[in-house]
Amino acid sequence: MATGVLCVVFAAVLALGQAVAARHRAGGAADLAALAAADRALSGAEAACAAAGRVARAQWAELTTCNLRGEIAEVTVRVRFGPYAPAVRSRAGPPGSLAGAGRSPGAR
């Protein structure tokens, strides 16, 4: 019985580790895709989102949304890792342009 319980605990720990790894991969891919889109923002939304898509695919990820408001790019990327498929949103733009963007008035 103890061996069975240990196997279940071990399987749960492995599943949690895989979920965390998937989330981290998605976060990294989203950050890189957002930076690529922001870098191409002056070329237009189509070019910016195409660059974000190329970067996401290079990270074995899927670009699910890409929005450009001025020079600020906001992307959502999904990574499939085992049974998990987390989607992570990231935003990038010129220095100072993101200060306070998307935050509630009392947030720090």
mmCIF file of the C-alpha atoms, coordinates in Angstrom:
data_MODEL
# 
_entry.id   MODEL 
# 
loop_
_atom_site.group_PDB 
_atom_site.id 
_atom_site.type_symbol 
_atom_site.label_atom_id 
_atom_site.label_alt_id 
_atom_site.label_comp_id 
_atom_site.label_asym_id 
_atom_site.label_entity_id 
_atom_site.label_seq_id 
_atom_site.pdbx_PDB_ins_code 
_atom_site.Cartn_x 
_atom_site.Cartn_y 
_atom_site.Cartn_z 
_atom_site.occupancy 
_atom_site.B_iso_or_equiv 
_atom_site.pdbx_formal_charge 
_atom_site.auth_seq_id 
_atom_site.auth_comp_id 
_atom_site.auth_asym_id 
_atom_site.auth_atom_id 
_atom_site.pdbx_PDB_model_num 
ATOM 1   C CA . MET A 1 1   ? 0.000  0.000  0.000   1.00 0.00 ? 1   MET A CA 1 
ATOM 2   C CA . ALA A 1 2   ? 2.817  2.412  0.843   1.00 0.00 ? 2   ALA A CA 1 
ATOM 3   C CA . THR A 1 3   ? 4.423  1.741  -2.545  1.00 0.00 ? 3   THR A CA 1 
ATOM 4   C CA . GLY A 1 4   ? 1.157  2.564  -4.294  1.00 0.00 ? 4   GLY A CA 1 
ATOM 5   C CA . VAL A 1 5   ? 0.790  5.829  -2.398  1.00 0.00 ? 5   VAL A CA 1 
ATOM 6   C CA . LEU A 1 6   ? 4.397  6.784  -3.194  1.00 0.00 ? 6   LEU A CA 1 
ATOM 7   C CA . CYS A 1 7   ? 3.798  6.051  -6.889  1.00 0.00 ? 7   CYS A CA 1 
ATOM 8   C CA . VAL A 1 8   ? 0.717  8.288  -6.912  1.00 0.00 ? 8   VAL A CA 1 
ATOM 9   C CA . VAL A 1 9   ? 2.608  11.101 -5.149  1.00 0.00 ? 9   VAL A CA 1 
ATOM 10  C CA . PHE A 1 10  ? 5.538  10.728 -7.546  1.00 0.00 ? 10  PHE A CA 1 
ATOM 11  C CA . ALA A 1 11  ? 3.183  10.865 -10.566 1.00 0.00 ? 11  ALA A CA 1 
ATOM 12  C CA . ALA A 1 12  ? 1.517  13.999 -9.179  1.00 0.00 ? 12  ALA A CA 1 
ATOM 13  C CA . VAL A 1 13  ? 4.896  15.689 -8.688  1.00 0.00 ? 13  VAL A CA 1 
ATOM 14  C CA . LEU A 1 14  ? 5.946  14.801 -12.241 1.00 0.00 ? 14  LEU A CA 1 
ATOM 15  C CA . ALA A 1 15  ? 2.673  16.152 -13.650 1.00 0.00 ? 15  ALA A CA 1 
ATOM 16  C CA . LEU A 1 16  ? 3.083  19.388 -11.708 1.00 0.00 ? 16  LEU A CA 1 
ATOM 17  C CA . GLY A 1 17  ? 6.651  19.730 -12.960 1.00 0.00 ? 17  GLY A CA 1 
ATOM 18  C CA . GLN A 1 18  ? 5.516  19.228 -16.539 1.00 0.00 ? 18  GLN A CA 1 
ATOM 19  C CA . ALA A 1 19  ? 2.789  21.857 -16.134 1.00 0.00 ? 19  ALA A CA 1 
ATOM 20  C CA . VAL A 1 20  ? 5.281  24.359 -14.713 1.00 0.00 ? 20  VAL A CA 1 
ATOM 21  C CA . ALA A 1 21  ? 7.737  23.666 -17.541 1.00 0.00 ? 21  ALA A CA 1 
ATOM 22  C CA . ALA A 1 22  ? 4.973  24.229 -20.109 1.00 0.00 ? 22  ALA A CA 1 
ATOM 23  C CA . ARG A 1 23  ? 4.038  27.538 -18.507 1.00 0.00 ? 23  ARG A CA 1 
ATOM 24  C CA . HIS A 1 24  ? 7.645  28.734 -18.503 1.00 0.00 ? 24  HIS A CA 1 
ATOM 25  C CA . ARG A 1 25  ? 8.150  27.766 -22.148 1.00 0.00 ? 25  ARG A CA 1 
ATOM 26  C CA . ALA A 1 26  ? 4.971  29.624 -23.094 1.00 0.00 ? 26  ALA A CA 1 
ATOM 27  C CA . GLY A 1 27  ? 6.065  32.694 -21.126 1.00 0.00 ? 27  GLY A CA 1 
ATOM 28  C CA . GLY A 1 28  ? 9.454  32.822 -22.812 1.00 0.00 ? 28  GLY A CA 1 
ATOM 29  C CA . ALA A 1 29  ? 7.944  32.367 -26.262 1.00 0.00 ? 29  ALA A CA 1 
ATOM 30  C CA . ALA A 1 30  ? 5.348  35.086 -25.580 1.00 0.00 ? 30  ALA A CA 1 
ATOM 31  C CA . ASP A 1 31  ? 7.981  37.552 -24.395 1.00 0.00 ? 31  ASP A CA 1 
ATOM 32  C CA . LEU A 1 32  ? 10.157 36.958 -27.449 1.00 0.00 ? 32  LEU A CA 1 
ATOM 33  C CA . ALA A 1 33  ? 7.199  37.209 -29.828 1.00 0.00 ? 33  ALA A CA 1 
ATOM 34  C CA . ALA A 1 34  ? 6.049  40.477 -28.230 1.00 0.00 ? 34  ALA A CA 1 
ATOM 35  C CA . LEU A 1 35  ? 9.541  41.947 -28.550 1.00 0.00 ? 35  LEU A CA 1 
ATOM 36  C CA . ALA A 1 36  ? 9.686  40.907 -32.208 1.00 0.00 ? 36  ALA A CA 1 
ATOM 37  C CA . ALA A 1 37  ? 6.308  42.513 -32.898 1.00 0.00 ? 37  ALA A CA 1 
ATOM 38  C CA . ALA A 1 38  ? 7.266  45.719 -31.085 1.00 0.00 ? 38  ALA A CA 1 
ATOM 39  C CA . ASP A 1 39  ? 10.529 45.841 -33.048 1.00 0.00 ? 39  ASP A CA 1 
ATOM 40  C CA . ARG A 1 40  ? 8.544  45.787 -36.324 1.00 0.00 ? 40  ARG A CA 1 
ATOM 41  C CA . ALA A 1 41  ? 5.715  48.062 -35.123 1.00 0.00 ? 41  ALA A CA 1 
ATOM 42  C CA . LEU A 1 42  ? 6.691  50.935 -37.408 1.00 0.00 ? 42  LEU A CA 1 
ATOM 43  C CA . SER A 1 43  ? 6.384  48.597 -40.419 1.00 0.00 ? 43  SER A CA 1 
ATOM 44  C CA . GLY A 1 44  ? 2.686  48.057 -39.705 1.00 0.00 ? 44  GLY A CA 1 
ATOM 45  C CA . ALA A 1 45  ? 0.540  45.513 -37.910 1.00 0.00 ? 45  ALA A CA 1 
ATOM 46  C CA . GLU A 1 46  ? 0.830  42.863 -40.615 1.00 0.00 ? 46  GLU A CA 1 
ATOM 47  C CA . ALA A 1 47  ? 4.643  42.896 -40.633 1.00 0.00 ? 47  ALA A CA 1 
ATOM 48  C CA . ALA A 1 48  ? 4.798  43.054 -36.829 1.00 0.00 ? 48  ALA A CA 1 
ATOM 49  C CA . CYS A 1 49  ? 2.471  40.096 -36.344 1.00 0.00 ? 49  CYS A CA 1 
ATOM 50  C CA . ALA A 1 50  ? 4.278  38.116 -39.053 1.00 0.00 ? 50  ALA A CA 1 
ATOM 51  C CA . ALA A 1 51  ? 7.556  38.632 -37.180 1.00 0.00 ? 51  ALA A CA 1 
ATOM 52  C CA . ALA A 1 52  ? 5.896  37.585 -33.913 1.00 0.00 ? 52  ALA A CA 1 
ATOM 53  C CA . GLY A 1 53  ? 4.550  34.451 -35.597 1.00 0.00 ? 53  GLY A CA 1 
ATOM 54  C CA . ARG A 1 54  ? 7.977  33.506 -36.948 1.00 0.00 ? 54  ARG A CA 1 
ATOM 55  C CA . VAL A 1 55  ? 9.549  33.924 -33.506 1.00 0.00 ? 55  VAL A CA 1 
ATOM 56  C CA . ALA A 1 56  ? 6.774  31.918 -31.840 1.00 0.00 ? 56  ALA A CA 1 
ATOM 57  C CA . ARG A 1 57  ? 7.161  29.059 -34.343 1.00 0.00 ? 57  ARG A CA 1 
ATOM 58  C CA . ALA A 1 58  ? 10.924 29.066 -33.751 1.00 0.00 ? 58  ALA A CA 1 
ATOM 59  C CA . GLN A 1 59  ? 10.111 28.453 -30.065 1.00 0.00 ? 59  GLN A CA 1 
ATOM 60  C CA . TRP A 1 60  ? 7.744  25.556 -30.937 1.00 0.00 ? 60  TRP A CA 1 
ATOM 61  C CA . ALA A 1 61  ? 4.784  27.728 -29.993 1.00 0.00 ? 61  ALA A CA 1 
ATOM 62  C CA . GLU A 1 62  ? 1.624  28.980 -31.665 1.00 0.00 ? 62  GLU A CA 1 
ATOM 63  C CA . LEU A 1 63  ? 0.774  32.674 -31.911 1.00 0.00 ? 63  LEU A CA 1 
ATOM 64  C CA . THR A 1 64  ? -2.928 32.875 -31.053 1.00 0.00 ? 64  THR A CA 1 
ATOM 65  C CA . THR A 1 65  ? -3.455 36.655 -30.941 1.00 0.00 ? 65  THR A CA 1 
ATOM 66  C CA . CYS A 1 66  ? -1.450 39.677 -31.988 1.00 0.00 ? 66  CYS A CA 1 
ATOM 67  C CA . ASN A 1 67  ? -2.578 43.272 -31.458 1.00 0.00 ? 67  ASN A CA 1 
ATOM 68  C CA . LEU A 1 68  ? -0.664 46.437 -32.171 1.00 0.00 ? 68  LEU A CA 1 
ATOM 69  C CA . ARG A 1 69  ? -1.623 49.815 -30.658 1.00 0.00 ? 69  ARG A CA 1 
ATOM 70  C CA . GLY A 1 70  ? 0.831  52.396 -31.855 1.00 0.00 ? 70  GLY A CA 1 
ATOM 71  C CA . GLU A 1 71  ? 4.236  51.019 -30.931 1.00 0.00 ? 71  GLU A CA 1 
ATOM 72  C CA . ILE A 1 72  ? 2.900  48.669 -28.241 1.00 0.00 ? 72  ILE A CA 1 
ATOM 73  C CA . ALA A 1 73  ? 2.528  45.029 -29.224 1.00 0.00 ? 73  ALA A CA 1 
ATOM 74  C CA . GLU A 1 74  ? 0.402  42.573 -27.260 1.00 0.00 ? 74  GLU A CA 1 
ATOM 75  C CA . VAL A 1 75  ? 0.543  38.893 -28.164 1.00 0.00 ? 75  VAL A CA 1 
ATOM 76  C CA . THR A 1 76  ? -0.802 35.624 -26.812 1.00 0.00 ? 76  THR A CA 1 
ATOM 77  C CA . VAL A 1 77  ? 1.169  32.441 -27.372 1.00 0.00 ? 77  VAL A CA 1 
ATOM 78  C CA . ARG A 1 78  ? 0.186  28.826 -26.711 1.00 0.00 ? 78  ARG A CA 1 
ATOM 79  C CA . VAL A 1 79  ? 2.691  26.000 -26.181 1.00 0.00 ? 79  VAL A CA 1 
ATOM 80  C CA . ARG A 1 80  ? 1.730  22.336 -26.276 1.00 0.00 ? 80  ARG A CA 1 
ATOM 81  C CA . PHE A 1 81  ? 3.827  20.315 -23.834 1.00 0.00 ? 81  PHE A CA 1 
ATOM 82  C CA . GLY A 1 82  ? 2.505  16.851 -23.103 1.00 0.00 ? 82  GLY A CA 1 
ATOM 83  C CA . PRO A 1 83  ? -1.148 17.099 -22.084 1.00 0.00 ? 83  PRO A CA 1 
ATOM 84  C CA . TYR A 1 84  ? -0.767 20.779 -21.213 1.00 0.00 ? 84  TYR A CA 1 
ATOM 85  C CA . ALA A 1 85  ? -1.313 23.772 -23.517 1.00 0.00 ? 85  ALA A CA 1 
ATOM 86  C CA . PRO A 1 86  ? -0.944 26.992 -21.519 1.00 0.00 ? 86  PRO A CA 1 
ATOM 87  C CA . ALA A 1 87  ? -1.539 30.314 -23.244 1.00 0.00 ? 87  ALA A CA 1 
ATOM 88  C CA . VAL A 1 88  ? 0.457  33.319 -22.049 1.00 0.00 ? 88  VAL A CA 1 
ATOM 89  C CA . ARG A 1 89  ? -0.055 36.988 -22.923 1.00 0.00 ? 89  ARG A CA 1 
ATOM 90  C CA . SER A 1 90  ? 2.859  39.391 -23.187 1.00 0.00 ? 90  SER A CA 1 
ATOM 91  C CA . ARG A 1 91  ? 3.196  43.064 -24.054 1.00 0.00 ? 91  ARG A CA 1 
ATOM 92  C CA . ALA A 1 92  ? 6.214  45.011 -25.325 1.00 0.00 ? 92  ALA A CA 1 
ATOM 93  C CA . GLY A 1 93  ? 6.941  48.501 -26.554 1.00 0.00 ? 93  GLY A CA 1 
ATOM 94  C CA . PRO A 1 94  ? 9.406  51.371 -26.317 1.00 0.00 ? 94  PRO A CA 1 
ATOM 95  C CA . PRO A 1 95  ? 10.848 52.252 -22.910 1.00 0.00 ? 95  PRO A CA 1 
ATOM 96  C CA . GLY A 1 96  ? 8.376  54.206 -20.818 1.00 0.00 ? 96  GLY A CA 1 
ATOM 97  C CA . SER A 1 97  ? 5.397  53.480 -23.070 1.00 0.00 ? 97  SER A CA 1 
ATOM 98  C CA . LEU A 1 98  ? 4.168  50.630 -20.884 1.00 0.00 ? 98  LEU A CA 1 
ATOM 99  C CA . ALA A 1 99  ? 4.277  52.496 -17.579 1.00 0.00 ? 99  ALA A CA 1 
ATOM 100 C CA . GLY A 1 100 ? 0.877  52.018 -16.007 1.00 0.00 ? 100 GLY A CA 1 
ATOM 101 C CA . ALA A 1 101 ? -0.610 50.365 -19.114 1.00 0.00 ? 101 ALA A CA 1 
ATOM 102 C CA . GLY A 1 102 ? -3.180 47.783 -18.154 1.00 0.00 ? 102 GLY A CA 1 
ATOM 103 C CA . ARG A 1 103 ? -2.814 48.311 -14.408 1.00 0.00 ? 103 ARG A CA 1 
ATOM 104 C CA . SER A 1 104 ? -5.586 49.143 -12.037 1.00 0.00 ? 104 SER A CA 1 
ATOM 105 C CA . PRO A 1 105 ? -5.278 52.514 -10.260 1.00 0.00 ? 105 PRO A CA 1 
ATOM 106 C CA . GLY A 1 106 ? -4.195 51.009 -6.928  1.00 0.00 ? 106 GLY A CA 1 
ATOM 107 C CA . ALA A 1 107 ? -1.797 48.377 -8.339  1.00 0.00 ? 107 ALA A CA 1 
ATOM 108 C CA . ARG A 1 108 ? 1.925  48.579 -7.842  1.00 0.00 ? 108 ARG A CA 1 
# 
